[in-house]
Amino acid sequence: DFTHVYKDETVRDREQFQWIDCSDIAESHLYCSPSAYEEIRKRIEPFGISGIHFIDSGNYHYVTKIMTDFLKEPFVLVCFDHHTDMQKPMVEGMTSCGDWAGQVLGENTYLRQLVLIGPPQRDIDGIENEKLLTFSEEELQNGTAKAKVAQIKEGLPFYISIDKDVLSRRFTETNWNQGDMPLPMLEHLLQFFLQKRKICGVDICGECRMDMPMPEYLEAEEINGETNVELYRYVKRHMITE
């Protein structure tokens, strides 16, 4: 909880959650300094990474890198996102919401494959890495993505990260530009991964801006709360943890 955005959502299963307040951690918005990185890691460590985690807006998607740093066995990272999050670092020595996935790809020795689902093809073009398997927005829409499913590595556990900006505005309101994926399609894709093998952990981000005008903010919080509850219950119902 970096911004307290969840406190304005209707979370009917609230009593089932452990809350980690990170709102006091400086140098953590968009860009995460080494000291902030270490403090976030320390606060996550007592809880572990198994289960379902909500990590605030897309500005904090780099928390997925912190989560996967805990893994000490070969794994596949499955990331649903409208963006690649593989930009060249703009601030040396810091991790950002725009480059964390590229850092995982280049630095995590336990990562065997990163399956990236949802960015436009134009953003994927030019990114080359033998561990990277992409399913672009266009491939999902025209059905050609099915031909690449066999390339997903077998026999390894998954860590799944969901940025709700992959969804259309009918189902969520985020603080970044969004894709056009319907929620039922996201759940259909999730089911393939959740029922396929062991899940190390799942995280979900993509909340709205806190500085929106009040009427729009309340509307965004309502739709985001409904989608968060739906995703939480869907993932919990389908995932294999052992």
C-alpha positions as CSV (number, residue, x, y, z in Angstrom):
1,D,0.0,0.0,0.0
2,F,1.9,3.0,-1.3
3,T,-0.9,5.5,-1.8
4,H,-3.8,4.3,0.3
5,V,-5.8,3.9,-3.0
6,Y,-7.3,0.6,-1.8
7,K,-8.9,2.2,1.2
8,D,-11.4,3.9,-1.1
9,E,-12.3,0.7,-2.8
10,T,-15.1,-1.7,-1.7
11,V,-13.1,-4.7,-0.8
12,R,-15.6,-7.2,0.5
13,D,-12.9,-9.8,1.4
14,R,-10.8,-7.2,3.3
15,E,-10.5,-9.2,6.5
16,Q,-8.6,-11.9,4.5
17,F,-5.7,-9.6,3.6
18,Q,-2.5,-8.7,5.2
19,W,-1.7,-5.0,4.7
20,I,1.9,-3.8,4.2
21,D,2.0,0.0,4.5
22,C,4.7,1.4,2.3
23,S,3.4,4.9,2.1
24,D,6.3,6.3,4.3
25,I,9.0,5.0,2.0
26,A,10.7,7.8,0.2
27,E,12.2,7.5,-3.3
28,S,9.7,4.8,-4.3
29,H,7.3,6.6,-6.7
30,L,7.9,5.6,-10.4
31,Y,11.6,5.2,-9.6
32,C,12.9,3.1,-6.7
33,S,16.2,3.9,-5.1
34,P,18.4,1.1,-3.7
35,S,17.5,2.1,-0.2
36,A,13.8,2.1,-0.9
37,Y,14.2,-1.2,-2.7
38,E,15.8,-2.8,0.3
39,E,13.1,-1.4,2.7
40,I,10.3,-2.7,0.5
41,R,12.0,-6.1,0.4
42,K,12.3,-6.2,4.1
43,R,8.6,-5.5,4.6
44,I,7.6,-8.2,2.1
45,E,10.0,-10.8,3.5
46,P,8.0,-11.9,6.6
47,F,5.0,-12.6,4.5
48,G,6.7,-14.4,1.6
49,I,5.5,-14.2,-2.0
50,S,3.1,-17.1,-2.3
51,G,-0.5,-16.1,-2.7
52,I,-2.1,-13.0,-4.3
53,H,-0.7,-9.6,-3.9
54,F,-2.1,-6.1,-4.8
55,I,0.7,-3.7,-5.4
56,D,-1.0,-0.3,-6.1
57,S,-0.8,1.6,-9.3
58,G,1.4,0.7,-12.3
59,N,3.9,3.3,-10.9
60,Y,4.9,0.5,-8.5
61,H,5.0,-2.5,-10.9
62,Y,8.7,-2.8,-10.2
63,V,7.6,-4.6,-7.0
64,T,7.3,-7.6,-9.2
65,K,11.1,-7.6,-9.5
66,I,11.4,-7.5,-5.8
67,M,9.0,-10.4,-5.5
68,T,10.8,-12.5,-8.0
69,D,14.2,-11.8,-6.4
70,F,13.0,-14.0,-3.5
71,L,12.7,-17.0,-5.8
72,K,15.7,-19.4,-5.6
73,E,14.5,-22.0,-8.1
74,P,14.1,-21.9,-11.9
75,F,10.8,-20.3,-12.9
76,V,8.8,-18.7,-15.6
77,L,7.5,-15.1,-15.2
78,V,4.2,-14.5,-16.9
79,C,3.4,-10.8,-17.3
80,F,0.1,-9.3,-18.5
81,D,0.8,-5.7,-19.4
82,H,-0.1,-3.1,-22.1
83,H,3.6,-2.0,-21.9
84,T,6.8,-3.9,-22.2
85,D,8.4,-2.4,-19.0
86,M,11.7,-2.9,-20.8
87,Q,12.8,0.6,-21.5
88,K,16.4,1.6,-21.1
89,P,17.0,2.9,-17.6
90,M,16.7,6.7,-17.4
91,V,18.2,7.0,-14.0
92,E,21.3,4.9,-13.4
93,G,21.2,2.7,-10.3
94,M,17.5,2.8,-9.8
95,T,14.7,0.5,-10.8
96,S,11.6,2.0,-12.4
97,C,8.1,0.9,-13.4
98,G,9.3,1.3,-17.0
99,D,12.4,-0.9,-16.9
100,W,11.9,-3.5,-14.2
101,A,11.0,-6.4,-16.6
102,G,14.1,-5.8,-18.6
103,Q,16.2,-6.0,-15.4
104,V,14.6,-9.3,-14.4
105,L,15.3,-10.6,-17.9
106,G,18.9,-9.6,-17.8
107,E,19.8,-10.1,-14.1
108,N,17.7,-12.9,-12.5
109,T,19.7,-16.1,-12.9
110,Y,16.7,-18.3,-12.0
111,L,14.5,-16.9,-14.7
112,R,14.1,-19.4,-17.5
113,Q,11.5,-17.5,-19.6
114,L,9.5,-14.3,-19.5
115,V,6.1,-14.6,-21.2
116,L,4.9,-11.1,-22.0
117,I,1.2,-10.8,-22.9
118,G,-0.6,-7.7,-24.2
119,P,1.7,-4.9,-25.5
120,P,1.1,-3.5,-29.1
121,Q,3.4,-5.2,-31.6
122,R,5.1,-1.8,-32.4
123,D,6.4,-1.7,-28.8
124,I,7.6,-5.3,-28.9
125,D,9.5,-5.0,-32.2
126,G,13.2,-4.6,-31.7
127,I,13.3,-6.3,-28.3
128,E,15.3,-9.5,-28.7
129,N,16.2,-12.0,-25.9
130,E,16.3,-15.7,-26.0
131,K,14.3,-15.9,-22.8
132,L,11.5,-13.6,-24.0
133,L,8.3,-14.9,-25.5
134,T,5.7,-12.3,-26.5
135,F,2.1,-12.3,-27.3
136,S,1.2,-8.9,-28.8
137,E,-2.2,-7.2,-28.5
138,E,-2.7,-7.8,-32.3
139,E,-1.8,-11.5,-32.1
140,L,-4.3,-12.0,-29.3
141,Q,-7.0,-10.3,-31.3
142,N,-6.5,-12.1,-34.6
143,G,-5.9,-15.5,-33.1
144,T,-2.3,-16.0,-34.3
145,A,-1.1,-16.2,-30.7
146,K,-2.3,-19.8,-30.5
147,A,0.6,-20.9,-32.7
148,K,3.1,-19.7,-30.1
149,V,1.6,-21.4,-27.0
150,A,3.8,-24.5,-27.6
151,Q,6.9,-22.3,-27.0
152,I,6.0,-21.8,-23.3
153,K,8.5,-23.7,-21.3
154,E,7.2,-26.9,-19.5
155,G,8.0,-28.3,-16.1
156,L,8.7,-25.0,-14.3
157,P,6.6,-23.1,-11.8
158,F,5.0,-19.8,-12.8
159,Y,5.1,-16.4,-11.1
160,I,2.2,-14.3,-12.6
161,S,2.1,-10.5,-12.7
162,I,-1.1,-8.7,-13.9
163,D,-1.1,-5.0,-14.8
164,K,-4.7,-4.1,-15.3
165,D,-3.8,-1.5,-17.9
166,V,-3.9,-4.5,-20.3
167,L,-7.8,-4.3,-19.9
168,S,-10.2,-1.9,-21.6
169,R,-11.6,1.0,-19.7
170,R,-14.9,-0.8,-19.4
171,F,-13.3,-3.0,-16.7
172,T,-10.7,-0.7,-15.1
173,E,-9.3,2.8,-14.9
174,T,-5.5,3.0,-14.5
175,N,-3.0,5.9,-14.5
176,W,-1.5,4.8,-17.9
177,N,-2.8,4.3,-21.4
178,Q,-4.6,1.0,-21.7
179,G,-5.3,-1.9,-24.0
180,D,-8.6,-3.3,-25.2
181,M,-8.7,-6.7,-23.6
182,P,-12.1,-7.7,-22.0
183,L,-11.9,-9.1,-18.5
184,P,-13.4,-12.5,-19.6
185,M,-10.5,-12.8,-22.1
186,L,-7.9,-12.1,-19.4
187,E,-9.5,-14.7,-17.1
188,H,-9.5,-17.2,-20.0
189,L,-5.8,-16.7,-20.5
190,L,-5.1,-16.8,-16.8
191,Q,-6.9,-20.1,-16.5
192,F,-4.4,-21.7,-18.9
193,F,-1.5,-20.7,-16.7
194,L,-3.2,-21.2,-13.3
195,Q,-4.2,-24.8,-14.0
196,K,-1.1,-25.7,-15.8
197,R,1.4,-26.1,-13.0
198,K,2.5,-24.7,-9.6
199,I,2.2,-21.0,-9.0
200,C,4.9,-19.3,-7.0
201,G,2.8,-16.1,-6.5
202,V,0.6,-13.7,-8.2
203,D,0.6,-9.9,-8.1
204,I,-2.0,-7.4,-9.5
205,C,-1.4,-3.6,-10.1
206,G,-3.1,-0.9,-12.1
207,E,-5.0,1.4,-9.9
208,C,-6.2,4.9,-10.8
209,R,-4.6,8.3,-10.2
210,M,-5.2,9.7,-6.8
211,D,-5.4,13.3,-8.1
212,M,-8.5,12.7,-10.3
213,P,-11.5,15.0,-9.8
214,M,-13.7,13.5,-7.1
215,P,-16.7,12.3,-9.2
216,E,-14.3,10.6,-11.7
217,Y,-12.2,9.2,-8.9
218,L,-15.1,7.6,-7.1
219,E,-16.3,6.1,-10.3
220,A,-12.9,4.7,-11.1
221,E,-12.6,3.3,-7.5
222,E,-15.9,1.5,-7.9
223,I,-15.0,-0.2,-11.1
224,N,-11.5,-1.0,-10.0
225,G,-12.7,-2.5,-6.7
226,E,-15.1,-4.7,-8.6
227,T,-12.4,-5.9,-11.0
228,N,-9.9,-6.5,-8.2
229,V,-12.4,-8.6,-6.2
230,E,-13.3,-10.6,-9.4
231,L,-9.6,-11.2,-10.2
232,Y,-8.8,-12.1,-6.6
233,R,-11.6,-14.7,-6.4
234,Y,-10.9,-16.1,-9.9
235,V,-7.2,-16.6,-9.2
236,K,-7.8,-18.0,-5.8
237,R,-10.3,-20.5,-7.2
238,H,-8.1,-21.7,-10.0
239,M,-4.5,-21.6,-9.0
240,I,-2.4,-24.6,-8.0
241,T,0.0,-23.7,-5.1
242,E,1.4,-27.2,-4.4
